[in-house]
Amino acid sequence: MLAAQLSITNKLYEASDSGDFHELGNVYRDYSWSRDINEVGTNGLFEADFTIHHHTGRVNSETKMSVLFFRPESPAGGGGVPIGRP
C-alpha cells in the first residue's frame, strides 16, 4: 500500500518519513511504518526502503521491502526536500 501510493508521485526527493495506519481504522492499530528514499543513480533512479513495524504486547516484528523508482523529473542530487506522507 505504501509503495503503491509513492508510485503515483512524479518527483521524488531524498527523505525519511514514518507514520501509522490510524486513518484505516482499528484493523491496523498495532502497526506503524517508516521509509527512507535515496537517489541511487544520477539518472533519476531512487530506492525506497519500507519497514512495517508490528507491535503486539512484548512481541515486536518488522517486515522490510525495497522498491526502485525511475523518476527523471526529480531534481538532481535528491533535492533534499522531504515528501509528504501518503
PDB file of N, CA, C and O in Angstrom:
ATOM      1  N   MET A   1       0.826  -1.181   0.000  1.00  0.00           N
ATOM      2  CA  MET A   1       0.000   0.000   0.000  1.00  0.00           C
ATOM      3  C   MET A   1       0.874   1.250   0.000  1.00  0.00           C
ATOM      4  O   MET A   1       0.597   2.193  -0.742  1.00  0.00           O
ATOM      5  N   LEU A   2       1.929   1.273   0.823  1.00  0.00           N
ATOM      6  CA  LEU A   2       2.806   2.445   0.872  1.00  0.00           C
ATOM      7  C   LEU A   2       3.558   2.629  -0.436  1.00  0.00           C
ATOM      8  O   LEU A   2       3.693   3.752  -0.923  1.00  0.00           O
ATOM      9  N   ALA A   3       4.046   1.542  -1.005  1.00  0.00           N
ATOM     10  CA  ALA A   3       4.768   1.626  -2.270  1.00  0.00           C
ATOM     11  C   ALA A   3       3.832   2.072  -3.389  1.00  0.00           C
ATOM     12  O   ALA A   3       4.230   2.850  -4.255  1.00  0.00           O
ATOM     13  N   ALA A   4       2.612   1.592  -3.378  1.00  0.00           N
ATOM     14  CA  ALA A   4       1.645   1.985  -4.405  1.00  0.00           C
ATOM     15  C   ALA A   4       1.351   3.476  -4.339  1.00  0.00           C
ATOM     16  O   ALA A   4       1.243   4.131  -5.376  1.00  0.00           O
ATOM     17  N   GLN A   5       1.222   4.016  -3.142  1.00  0.00           N
ATOM     18  CA  GLN A   5       0.971   5.452  -3.003  1.00  0.00           C
ATOM     19  C   GLN A   5       2.153   6.265  -3.497  1.00  0.00           C
ATOM     20  O   GLN A   5       1.974   7.312  -4.119  1.00  0.00           O
ATOM     21  N   LEU A   6       3.357   5.792  -3.226  1.00  0.00           N
ATOM     22  CA  LEU A   6       4.548   6.506  -3.659  1.00  0.00           C
ATOM     23  C   LEU A   6       4.730   6.398  -5.177  1.00  0.00           C
ATOM     24  O   LEU A   6       5.311   7.290  -5.795  1.00  0.00           O
ATOM     25  N   SER A   7       4.246   5.329  -5.766  1.00  0.00           N
ATOM     26  CA  SER A   7       4.433   5.114  -7.202  1.00  0.00           C
ATOM     27  C   SER A   7       3.703   6.129  -8.067  1.00  0.00           C
ATOM     28  O   SER A   7       4.067   6.306  -9.230  1.00  0.00           O
ATOM     29  N   ILE A   8       2.689   6.798  -7.544  1.00  0.00           N
ATOM     30  CA  ILE A   8       1.961   7.779  -8.340  1.00  0.00           C
ATOM     31  C   ILE A   8       2.579   9.174  -8.263  1.00  0.00           C
ATOM     32  O   ILE A   8       2.042  10.125  -8.831  1.00  0.00           O
ATOM     33  N   THR A   9       3.700   9.295  -7.564  1.00  0.00           N
ATOM     34  CA  THR A   9       4.396  10.567  -7.434  1.00  0.00           C
ATOM     35  C   THR A   9       5.289  10.795  -8.648  1.00  0.00           C
ATOM     36  O   THR A   9       6.035   9.897  -9.039  1.00  0.00           O
ATOM     37  N   ASN A  10       5.225  11.986  -9.252  1.00  0.00           N
ATOM     38  CA  ASN A  10       6.045  12.294 -10.423  1.00  0.00           C
ATOM     39  C   ASN A  10       7.486  12.607 -10.060  1.00  0.00           C
ATOM     40  O   ASN A  10       8.398  12.325 -10.837  1.00  0.00           O
ATOM     41  N   LYS A  11       7.699  13.186  -8.890  1.00  0.00           N
ATOM     42  CA  LYS A  11       9.040  13.565  -8.456  1.00  0.00           C
ATOM     43  C   LYS A  11       9.307  12.976  -7.082  1.00  0.00           C
ATOM     44  O   LYS A  11       8.423  12.940  -6.226  1.00  0.00           O
ATOM     45  N   LEU A  12      10.536  12.514  -6.879  1.00  0.00           N
ATOM     46  CA  LEU A  12      10.941  12.010  -5.574  1.00  0.00           C
ATOM     47  C   LEU A  12      12.094  12.846  -5.050  1.00  0.00           C
ATOM     48  O   LEU A  12      12.838  13.460  -5.815  1.00  0.00           O
ATOM     49  N   TYR A  13      12.228  12.858  -3.739  1.00  0.00           N
ATOM     50  CA  TYR A  13      13.290  13.580  -3.051  1.00  0.00           C
ATOM     51  C   TYR A  13      13.871  12.662  -1.991  1.00  0.00           C
ATOM     52  O   TYR A  13      13.155  11.846  -1.411  1.00  0.00           O
ATOM     53  N   GLU A  14      15.158  12.793  -1.738  1.00  0.00           N
ATOM     54  CA  GLU A  14      15.749  12.012  -0.655  1.00  0.00           C
ATOM     55  C   GLU A  14      15.123  12.463   0.659  1.00  0.00           C
ATOM     56  O   GLU A  14      15.106  13.653   0.973  1.00  0.00           O
ATOM     57  N   ALA A  15      14.613  11.509   1.417  1.00  0.00           N
ATOM     58  CA  ALA A  15      13.928  11.848   2.662  1.00  0.00           C
ATOM     59  C   ALA A  15      13.702  10.595   3.497  1.00  0.00           C
ATOM     60  O   ALA A  15      13.776   9.473   2.996  1.00  0.00           O
ATOM     61  N   SER A  16      13.430  10.806   4.760  1.00  0.00           N
ATOM     62  CA  SER A  16      12.984   9.751   5.676  1.00  0.00           C
ATOM     63  C   SER A  16      11.659  10.198   6.242  1.00  0.00           C
ATOM     64  O   SER A  16      11.440  11.386   6.479  1.00  0.00           O
ATOM     65  N   ASP A  17      10.773   9.239   6.459  1.00  0.00           N
ATOM     66  CA  ASP A  17       9.444   9.564   6.950  1.00  0.00           C
ATOM     67  C   ASP A  17       8.915   8.364   7.721  1.00  0.00           C
ATOM     68  O   ASP A  17       9.419   7.251   7.569  1.00  0.00           O
ATOM     69  N   SER A  18       7.910   8.587   8.542  1.00  0.00           N
ATOM     70  CA  SER A  18       7.287   7.494   9.293  1.00  0.00           C
ATOM     71  C   SER A  18       5.864   7.881   9.639  1.00  0.00           C
ATOM     72  O   SER A  18       5.483   9.049   9.559  1.00  0.00           O
ATOM     73  N   GLY A  19       5.086   6.887  10.023  1.00  0.00           N
ATOM     74  CA  GLY A  19       3.706   7.150  10.392  1.00  0.00           C
ATOM     75  C   GLY A  19       3.025   5.881  10.854  1.00  0.00           C
ATOM     76  O   GLY A  19       3.674   4.886  11.178  1.00  0.00           O
ATOM     77  N   ASP A  20       1.706   5.934  10.879  1.00  0.00           N
ATOM     78  CA  ASP A  20       0.914   4.777  11.288  1.00  0.00           C
ATOM     79  C   ASP A  20      -0.254   4.633  10.325  1.00  0.00           C
ATOM     80  O   ASP A  20      -0.354   5.361   9.337  1.00  0.00           O
ATOM     81  N   PHE A  21      -1.126   3.696  10.622  1.00  0.00           N
ATOM     82  CA  PHE A  21      -2.251   3.405   9.742  1.00  0.00           C
ATOM     83  C   PHE A  21      -3.585   3.759  10.402  1.00  0.00           C
ATOM     84  O   PHE A  21      -4.599   3.125  10.111  1.00  0.00           O
ATOM     85  N   HIS A  22      -3.600   4.748  11.275  1.00  0.00           N
ATOM     86  CA  HIS A  22      -4.816   5.112  12.006  1.00  0.00           C
ATOM     87  C   HIS A  22      -5.952   5.530  11.081  1.00  0.00           C
ATOM     88  O   HIS A  22      -7.123   5.345  11.414  1.00  0.00           O
ATOM     89  N   GLU A  23      -5.615   6.093   9.921  1.00  0.00           N
ATOM     90  CA  GLU A  23      -6.670   6.517   9.004  1.00  0.00           C
ATOM     91  C   GLU A  23      -7.440   5.334   8.435  1.00  0.00           C
ATOM     92  O   GLU A  23      -8.506   5.519   7.848  1.00  0.00           O
ATOM     93  N   LEU A  24      -6.916   4.116   8.601  1.00  0.00           N
ATOM     94  CA  LEU A  24      -7.584   2.913   8.110  1.00  0.00           C
ATOM     95  C   LEU A  24      -8.462   2.253   9.173  1.00  0.00           C
ATOM     96  O   LEU A  24      -9.040   1.193   8.932  1.00  0.00           O
ATOM     97  N   GLY A  25      -8.562   2.873  10.338  1.00  0.00           N
ATOM     98  CA  GLY A  25      -9.394   2.326  11.401  1.00  0.00           C
ATOM     99  C   GLY A  25      -8.603   1.441  12.348  1.00  0.00           C
ATOM    100  O   GLY A  25      -7.374   1.495  12.391  1.00  0.00           O
ATOM    101  N   ASN A  26      -9.318   0.632  13.102  1.00  0.00           N
ATOM    102  CA  ASN A  26      -8.688  -0.198  14.127  1.00  0.00           C
ATOM    103  C   ASN A  26      -8.051  -1.481  13.593  1.00  0.00           C
ATOM    104  O   ASN A  26      -7.393  -2.198  14.347  1.00  0.00           O
ATOM    105  N   VAL A  27      -8.232  -1.775  12.339  1.00  0.00           N
ATOM    106  CA  VAL A  27      -7.713  -3.025  11.781  1.00  0.00           C
ATOM    107  C   VAL A  27      -6.193  -3.090  11.902  1.00  0.00           C
ATOM    108  O   VAL A  27      -5.651  -4.154  12.201  1.00  0.00           O
ATOM    109  N   TYR A  28      -5.493  -1.978  11.676  1.00  0.00           N
ATOM    110  CA  TYR A  28      -4.034  -1.954  11.701  1.00  0.00           C
ATOM    111  C   TYR A  28      -3.501  -1.104  12.853  1.00  0.00           C
ATOM    112  O   TYR A  28      -2.452  -0.474  12.716  1.00  0.00           O
ATOM    113  N   ARG A  29      -4.189  -1.077  13.959  1.00  0.00           N
ATOM    114  CA  ARG A  29      -3.810  -0.186  15.059  1.00  0.00           C
ATOM    115  C   ARG A  29      -2.466  -0.549  15.690  1.00  0.00           C
ATOM    116  O   ARG A  29      -1.835   0.309  16.306  1.00  0.00           O
ATOM    117  N   ASP A  30      -2.015  -1.785  15.554  1.00  0.00           N
ATOM    118  CA  ASP A  30      -0.736  -2.214  16.131  1.00  0.00           C
ATOM    119  C   ASP A  30       0.423  -2.107  15.148  1.00  0.00           C
ATOM    120  O   ASP A  30       1.504  -2.641  15.398  1.00  0.00           O
ATOM    121  N   TYR A  31       0.203  -1.424  14.036  1.00  0.00           N
ATOM    122  CA  TYR A  31       1.219  -1.316  13.002  1.00  0.00           C
ATOM    123  C   TYR A  31       1.641   0.137  12.804  1.00  0.00           C
ATOM    124  O   TYR A  31       0.842   1.062  12.952  1.00  0.00           O
ATOM    125  N   SER A  32       2.907   0.312  12.470  1.00  0.00           N
ATOM    126  CA  SER A  32       3.420   1.614  12.057  1.00  0.00           C
ATOM    127  C   SER A  32       4.401   1.369  10.911  1.00  0.00           C
ATOM    128  O   SER A  32       4.732   0.221  10.613  1.00  0.00           O
ATOM    129  N   TRP A  33       4.861   2.427  10.275  1.00  0.00           N
ATOM    130  CA  TRP A  33       5.747   2.272   9.134  1.00  0.00           C
ATOM    131  C   TRP A  33       6.830   3.337   9.156  1.00  0.00           C
ATOM    132  O   TRP A  33       6.693   4.377   9.799  1.00  0.00           O
ATOM    133  N   SER A  34       7.907   3.054   8.439  1.00  0.00           N
ATOM    134  CA  SER A  34       8.961   4.042   8.202  1.00  0.00           C
ATOM    135  C   SER A  34       9.492   3.799   6.795  1.00  0.00           C
ATOM    136  O   SER A  34       9.395   2.693   6.262  1.00  0.00           O
ATOM    137  N   ARG A  35      10.052   4.842   6.205  1.00  0.00           N
ATOM    138  CA  ARG A  35      10.635   4.692   4.881  1.00  0.00           C
ATOM    139  C   ARG A  35      11.803   5.648   4.725  1.00  0.00           C
ATOM    140  O   ARG A  35      11.840   6.728   5.315  1.00  0.00           O
ATOM    141  N   ASP A  36      12.745   5.219   3.919  1.00  0.00           N
ATOM    142  CA  ASP A  36      13.906   6.022   3.542  1.00  0.00           C
ATOM    143  C   ASP A  36      13.968   6.016   2.029  1.00  0.00           C
ATOM    144  O   ASP A  36      13.919   4.959   1.400  1.00  0.00           O
ATOM    145  N   ILE A  37      14.077   7.209   1.441  1.00  0.00           N
ATOM    146  CA  ILE A  37      14.178   7.336  -0.006  1.00  0.00           C
ATOM    147  C   ILE A  37      15.544   7.923  -0.316  1.00  0.00           C
ATOM    148  O   ILE A  37      15.919   8.972   0.208  1.00  0.00           O
ATOM    149  N   ASN A  38      16.288   7.226  -1.182  1.00  0.00           N
ATOM    150  CA  ASN A  38      17.633   7.671  -1.546  1.00  0.00           C
ATOM    151  C   ASN A  38      17.808   7.591  -3.051  1.00  0.00           C
ATOM    152  O   ASN A  38      17.345   6.651  -3.697  1.00  0.00           O
ATOM    153  N   GLU A  39      18.481   8.588  -3.596  1.00  0.00           N
ATOM    154  CA  GLU A  39      18.822   8.566  -5.009  1.00  0.00           C
ATOM    155  C   GLU A  39      19.987   7.596  -5.186  1.00  0.00           C
ATOM    156  O   GLU A  39      21.005   7.723  -4.506  1.00  0.00           O
ATOM    157  N   VAL A  40      19.848   6.636  -6.085  1.00  0.00           N
ATOM    158  CA  VAL A  40      20.902   5.636  -6.275  1.00  0.00           C
ATOM    159  C   VAL A  40      21.556   5.745  -7.648  1.00  0.00           C
ATOM    160  O   VAL A  40      22.486   4.996  -7.949  1.00  0.00           O
ATOM    161  N   GLY A  41      21.091   6.653  -8.469  1.00  0.00           N
ATOM    162  CA  GLY A  41      21.689   6.888  -9.781  1.00  0.00           C
ATOM    163  C   GLY A  41      21.480   8.327 -10.189  1.00  0.00           C
ATOM    164  O   GLY A  41      20.495   8.953  -9.797  1.00  0.00           O
ATOM    165  N   THR A  42      22.400   8.854 -10.972  1.00  0.00           N
ATOM    166  CA  THR A  42      22.283  10.254 -11.388  1.00  0.00           C
ATOM    167  C   THR A  42      21.251  10.437 -12.484  1.00  0.00           C
ATOM    168  O   THR A  42      21.019  11.560 -12.932  1.00  0.00           O
ATOM    169  N   ASN A  43      20.635   9.366 -12.920  1.00  0.00           N
ATOM    170  CA  ASN A  43      19.642   9.442 -13.991  1.00  0.00           C
ATOM    171  C   ASN A  43      18.208   9.505 -13.470  1.00  0.00           C
ATOM    172  O   ASN A  43      17.271   9.391 -14.260  1.00  0.00           O
ATOM    173  N   GLY A  44      18.013   9.683 -12.176  1.00  0.00           N
ATOM    174  CA  GLY A  44      16.672   9.734 -11.611  1.00  0.00           C
ATOM    175  C   GLY A  44      16.205   8.419 -11.022  1.00  0.00           C
ATOM    176  O   GLY A  44      15.005   8.211 -10.844  1.00  0.00           O
ATOM    177  N   LEU A  45      17.137   7.529 -10.718  1.00  0.00           N
ATOM    178  CA  LEU A  45      16.783   6.249 -10.099  1.00  0.00           C
ATOM    179  C   LEU A  45      16.827   6.396  -8.575  1.00  0.00           C
ATOM    180  O   LEU A  45      17.839   6.813  -8.010  1.00  0.00           O
ATOM    181  N   PHE A  46      15.730   6.052  -7.928  1.00  0.00           N
ATOM    182  CA  PHE A  46      15.603   6.162  -6.482  1.00  0.00           C
ATOM    183  C   PHE A  46      15.268   4.802  -5.888  1.00  0.00           C
ATOM    184  O   PHE A  46      14.584   3.989  -6.510  1.00  0.00           O
ATOM    185  N   GLU A  47      15.759   4.568  -4.681  1.00  0.00           N
ATOM    186  CA  GLU A  47      15.408   3.367  -3.936  1.00  0.00           C
ATOM    187  C   GLU A  47      14.617   3.792  -2.707  1.00  0.00           C
ATOM    188  O   GLU A  47      15.050   4.655  -1.942  1.00  0.00           O
ATOM    189  N   ALA A  48      13.462   3.183  -2.528  1.00  0.00           N
ATOM    190  CA  ALA A  48      12.629   3.435  -1.351  1.00  0.00           C
ATOM    191  C   ALA A  48      12.654   2.176  -0.488  1.00  0.00           C
ATOM    192  O   ALA A  48      12.248   1.099  -0.926  1.00  0.00           O
ATOM    193  N   ASP A  49      13.135   2.330   0.740  1.00  0.00           N
ATOM    194  CA  ASP A  49      13.188   1.229   1.695  1.00  0.00           C
ATOM    195  C   ASP A  49      12.052   1.404   2.695  1.00  0.00           C
ATOM    196  O   ASP A  49      12.008   2.395   3.424  1.00  0.00           O
ATOM    197  N   PHE A  50      11.141   0.447   2.728  1.00  0.00           N
ATOM    198  CA  PHE A  50       9.980   0.481   3.613  1.00  0.00           C
ATOM    199  C   PHE A  50      10.151  -0.529   4.738  1.00  0.00           C
ATOM    200  O   PHE A  50      10.638  -1.638   4.516  1.00  0.00           O
ATOM    201  N   THR A  51       9.753  -0.147   5.936  1.00  0.00           N
ATOM    202  CA  THR A  51       9.715  -1.068   7.069  1.00  0.00           C
ATOM    203  C   THR A  51       8.344  -0.945   7.728  1.00  0.00           C
ATOM    204  O   THR A  51       7.902   0.153   8.069  1.00  0.00           O
ATOM    205  N   ILE A  52       7.683  -2.077   7.900  1.00  0.00           N
ATOM    206  CA  ILE A  52       6.410  -2.135   8.619  1.00  0.00           C
ATOM    207  C   ILE A  52       6.713  -2.716   9.987  1.00  0.00           C
ATOM    208  O   ILE A  52       7.290  -3.797  10.100  1.00  0.00           O
ATOM    209  N   HIS A  53       6.321  -1.994  11.024  1.00  0.00           N
ATOM    210  CA  HIS A  53       6.551  -2.409  12.412  1.00  0.00           C
ATOM    211  C   HIS A  53       5.233  -2.918  12.992  1.00  0.00           C
ATOM    212  O   HIS A  53       4.211  -2.237  12.917  1.00  0.00           O
ATOM    213  N   HIS A  54       5.263  -4.115  13.570  1.00  0.00           N
ATOM    214  CA  HIS A  54       4.075  -4.699  14.202  1.00  0.00           C
ATOM    215  C   HIS A  54       4.353  -4.822  15.694  1.00  0.00           C
ATOM    216  O   HIS A  54       5.281  -5.519  16.105  1.00  0.00           O
ATOM    217  N   HIS A  55       3.540  -4.137  16.504  1.00  0.00           N
ATOM    218  CA  HIS A  55       3.722  -4.097  17.952  1.00  0.00           C
ATOM    219  C   HIS A  55       2.546  -4.805  18.620  1.00  0.00           C
ATOM    220  O   HIS A  55       1.414  -4.324  18.570  1.00  0.00           O
ATOM    221  N   THR A  56       2.818  -5.941  19.241  1.00  0.00           N
ATOM    222  CA  THR A  56       1.762  -6.644  19.978  1.00  0.00           C
ATOM    223  C   THR A  56       2.343  -7.119  21.303  1.00  0.00           C
ATOM    224  O   THR A  56       3.120  -8.072  21.352  1.00  0.00           O
ATOM    225  N   GLY A  57       1.959  -6.452  22.356  1.00  0.00           N
ATOM    226  CA  GLY A  57       2.452  -6.843  23.678  1.00  0.00           C
ATOM    227  C   GLY A  57       3.960  -6.799  23.747  1.00  0.00           C
ATOM    228  O   GLY A  57       4.576  -5.767  23.480  1.00  0.00           O
ATOM    229  N   ARG A  58       4.547  -7.910  24.102  1.00  0.00           N
ATOM    230  CA  ARG A  58       6.005  -7.990  24.228  1.00  0.00           C
ATOM    231  C   ARG A  58       6.698  -8.347  22.918  1.00  0.00           C
ATOM    232  O   ARG A  58       7.925  -8.290  22.827  1.00  0.00           O
ATOM    233  N   VAL A  59       5.923  -8.711  21.914  1.00  0.00           N
ATOM    234  CA  VAL A  59       6.494  -9.151  20.644  1.00  0.00           C
ATOM    235  C   VAL A  59       6.428  -8.023  19.623  1.00  0.00           C
ATOM    236  O   VAL A  59       5.356  -7.489  19.340  1.00  0.00           O
ATOM    237  N   ASN A  60       7.584  -7.669  19.074  1.00  0.00           N
ATOM    238  CA  ASN A  60       7.657  -6.678  18.011  1.00  0.00           C
ATOM    239  C   ASN A  60       8.313  -7.336  16.806  1.00  0.00           C
ATOM    240  O   ASN A  60       9.312  -8.042  16.944  1.00  0.00           O
ATOM    241  N   SER A  61       7.759  -7.108  15.647  1.00  0.00           N
ATOM    242  CA  SER A  61       8.350  -7.676  14.438  1.00  0.00           C
ATOM    243  C   SER A  61       8.418  -6.604  13.359  1.00  0.00           C
ATOM    244  O   SER A  61       7.730  -5.585  13.426  1.00  0.00           O
ATOM    245  N   GLU A  62       9.256  -6.854  12.372  1.00  0.00           N
ATOM    246  CA  GLU A  62       9.422  -5.923  11.266  1.00  0.00           C
ATOM    247  C   GLU A  62       9.381  -6.692   9.948  1.00  0.00           C
ATOM    248  O   GLU A  62       9.862  -7.821   9.852  1.00  0.00           O
ATOM    249  N   THR A  63       8.807  -6.064   8.956  1.00  0.00           N
ATOM    250  CA  THR A  63       8.840  -6.569   7.594  1.00  0.00           C
ATOM    251  C   THR A  63       9.445  -5.472   6.741  1.00  0.00           C
ATOM    252  O   THR A  63       9.047  -4.311   6.842  1.00  0.00           O
ATOM    253  N   LYS A  64      10.413  -5.836   5.892  1.00  0.00           N
ATOM    254  CA  LYS A  64      11.107  -4.838   5.081  1.00  0.00           C
ATOM    255  C   LYS A  64      10.927  -5.135   3.602  1.00  0.00           C
ATOM    256  O   LYS A  64      10.802  -6.286   3.185  1.00  0.00           O
ATOM    257  N   MET A  65      10.917  -4.045   2.813  1.00  0.00           N
ATOM    258  CA  MET A  65      10.802  -4.157   1.372  1.00  0.00           C
ATOM    259  C   MET A  65      11.512  -2.966   0.738  1.00  0.00           C
ATOM    260  O   MET A  65      11.431  -1.850   1.251  1.00  0.00           O
ATOM    261  N   SER A  66      12.193  -3.193  -0.353  1.00  0.00           N
ATOM    262  CA  SER A  66      12.830  -2.121  -1.111  1.00  0.00           C
ATOM    263  C   SER A  66      12.260  -2.107  -2.520  1.00  0.00           C
ATOM    264  O   SER A  66      12.027  -3.154  -3.124  1.00  0.00           O
ATOM    265  N   VAL A  67      12.037  -0.892  -3.035  1.00  0.00           N
ATOM    266  CA  VAL A  67      11.471  -0.724  -4.369  1.00  0.00           C
ATOM    267  C   VAL A  67      12.291   0.338  -5.095  1.00  0.00           C
ATOM    268  O   VAL A  67      12.660   1.357  -4.511  1.00  0.00           O
ATOM    269  N   LEU A  68      12.570   0.090  -6.374  1.00  0.00           N
ATOM    270  CA  LEU A  68      13.255   1.074  -7.204  1.00  0.00           C
ATOM    271  C   LEU A  68      12.229   1.849  -8.018  1.00  0.00           C
ATOM    272  O   LEU A  68      11.289   1.272  -8.565  1.00  0.00           O
ATOM    273  N   PHE A  69      12.420   3.159  -8.090  1.00  0.00           N
ATOM    274  CA  PHE A  69      11.559   4.032  -8.877  1.00  0.00           C
ATOM    275  C   PHE A  69      12.426   4.860  -9.820  1.00  0.00           C
ATOM    276  O   PHE A  69      13.439   5.418  -9.397  1.00  0.00           O
ATOM    277  N   PHE A  70      12.047   4.943 -11.069  1.00  0.00           N
ATOM    278  CA  PHE A  70      12.726   5.800 -12.031  1.00  0.00           C
ATOM    279  C   PHE A  70      11.906   7.069 -12.178  1.00  0.00           C
ATOM    280  O   PHE A  70      10.803   7.046 -12.724  1.00  0.00           O
ATOM    281  N   ARG A  71      12.444   8.165 -11.694  1.00  0.00           N
ATOM    282  CA  ARG A  71      11.755   9.454 -11.736  1.00  0.00           C
ATOM    283  C   ARG A  71      12.709  10.519 -12.292  1.00  0.00           C
ATOM    284  O   ARG A  71      13.271  11.301 -11.526  1.00  0.00           O
ATOM    285  N   PRO A  72      12.896  10.554 -13.630  1.00  0.00           N
ATOM    286  CA  PRO A  72      13.840  11.503 -14.212  1.00  0.00           C
ATOM    287  C   PRO A  72      13.433  12.967 -14.032  1.00  0.00           C
ATOM    288  O   PRO A  72      14.260  13.859 -14.219  1.00  0.00           O
ATOM    289  N   GLU A  73      12.167  13.230 -13.669  1.00  0.00           N
ATOM    290  CA  GLU A  73      11.717  14.599 -13.430  1.00  0.00           C
ATOM    291  C   GLU A  73      12.180  15.150 -12.077  1.00  0.00           C
ATOM    292  O   GLU A  73      12.043  16.344 -11.809  1.00  0.00           O
ATOM    293  N   SER A  74      12.720  14.288 -11.241  1.00  0.00           N
ATOM    294  CA  SER A  74      13.156  14.687  -9.893  1.00  0.00           C
ATOM    295  C   SER A  74      14.402  15.549  -9.987  1.00  0.00           C
ATOM    296  O   SER A  74      15.201  15.395 -10.910  1.00  0.00           O
ATOM    297  N   PRO A  75      14.570  16.470  -9.018  1.00  0.00           N
ATOM    298  CA  PRO A  75      15.765  17.314  -9.032  1.00  0.00           C
ATOM    299  C   PRO A  75      17.037  16.492  -8.841  1.00  0.00           C
ATOM    300  O   PRO A  75      17.055  15.524  -8.081  1.00  0.00           O
ATOM    301  N   ALA A  76      18.090  16.885  -9.535  1.00  0.00           N
ATOM    302  CA  ALA A  76      19.378  16.200  -9.405  1.00  0.00           C
ATOM    303  C   ALA A  76      19.891  16.306  -7.982  1.00  0.00           C
ATOM    304  O   ALA A  76      19.689  17.324  -7.321  1.00  0.00           O
ATOM    305  N   GLY A  77      20.542  15.280  -7.515  1.00  0.00           N
ATOM    306  CA  GLY A  77      21.090  15.289  -6.155  1.00  0.00           C
ATOM    307  C   GLY A  77      20.058  15.010  -5.093  1.00  0.00           C
ATOM    308  O   GLY A  77      20.332  15.232  -3.914  1.00  0.00           O
ATOM    309  N   GLY A  78      18.883  14.535  -5.454  1.00  0.00           N
ATOM    310  CA  GLY A  78      17.876  14.180  -4.467  1.00  0.00           C
ATOM    311  C   GLY A  78      17.033  15.340  -3.984  1.00  0.00           C
ATOM    312  O   GLY A  78      15.973  15.121  -3.397  1.00  0.00           O
ATOM    313  N   GLY A  79      17.471  16.566  -4.212  1.00  0.00           N
ATOM    314  CA  GLY A  79      16.667  17.730  -3.875  1.00  0.00           C
ATOM    315  C   GLY A  79      16.611  18.102  -2.415  1.00  0.00           C
ATOM    316  O   GLY A  79      16.468  19.281  -2.092  1.00  0.00           O
ATOM    317  N   GLY A  80      16.719  17.148  -1.528  1.00  0.00           N
ATOM    318  CA  GLY A  80      16.728  17.427  -0.095  1.00  0.00           C
ATOM    319  C   GLY A  80      15.431  17.942   0.480  1.00  0.00           C
ATOM    320  O   GLY A  80      15.411  18.389   1.627  1.00  0.00           O
ATOM    321  N   VAL A  81      14.339  17.896  -0.276  1.00  0.00           N
ATOM    322  CA  VAL A  81      13.041  18.370   0.209  1.00  0.00           C
ATOM    323  C   VAL A  81      12.206  17.158   0.578  1.00  0.00           C
ATOM    324  O   VAL A  81      11.927  16.331  -0.290  1.00  0.00           O
ATOM    325  N   PRO A  82      11.792  17.020   1.839  1.00  0.00           N
ATOM    326  CA  PRO A  82      11.015  15.845   2.233  1.00  0.00           C
ATOM    327  C   PRO A  82       9.666  15.812   1.546  1.00  0.00           C
ATOM    328  O   PRO A  82       9.030  16.848   1.354  1.00  0.00           O
ATOM    329  N   ILE A  83       9.231  14.615   1.178  1.00  0.00           N
ATOM    330  CA  ILE A  83       7.922  14.458   0.571  1.00  0.00           C
ATOM    331  C   ILE A  83       6.876  14.358   1.671  1.00  0.00           C
ATOM    332  O   ILE A  83       7.206  14.053   2.817  1.00  0.00           O
ATOM    333  N   GLY A  84       5.628  14.611   1.334  1.00  0.00           N
ATOM    334  CA  GLY A  84       4.549  14.497   2.300  1.00  0.00           C
ATOM    335  C   GLY A  84       4.204  13.060   2.572  1.00  0.00           C
ATOM    336  O   GLY A  84       4.591  12.170   1.815  1.00  0.00           O
ATOM    337  N   ARG A  85       3.490  12.823   3.629  1.00  0.00           N
ATOM    338  CA  ARG A  85       3.059  11.473   3.984  1.00  0.00           C
ATOM    339  C   ARG A  85       1.978  11.023   3.020  1.00  0.00           C
ATOM    340  O   ARG A  85       1.167  11.823   2.555  1.00  0.00           O
ATOM    341  N   PRO A  86       1.979   9.728   2.728  1.00  0.00           N
ATOM    342  CA  PRO A  86       0.952   9.211   1.804  1.00  0.00           C
ATOM    343  C   PRO A  86      -0.421   9.271   2.418  1.00  0.00           C
ATOM    344  O   PRO A  86      -1.399   8.878   1.782  1.00  0.00           O
TER     345      PRO A  86
END
